[in-house]
Amino acid sequence: MKKDCKVCKYFWNIFIAIDQLANTVLGGDPDETISSRAGKRQETQKWAKWLCWLLNKIETDHCKKSIEKDEGNRQILDD
């Protein structure tokens, strides 16, 4: 993404917001993306392993790169 592309940045921000909303609806921390949540659980949860496998087809180590260590403490549902 170009640094000076304001339209690109706008849509990227919208995408991140939708991702965080989906994570929240699924019982996760409202400030964490699904990729971060899956990255933290890919060794122990089947759904996370599958999702990370799929996302790795788009970007190598996507879930690993997406992990937000300082997020996830407001999660409602246990994975």
Beta strands, then each sheet from edge to edge (+ up, - down):
end
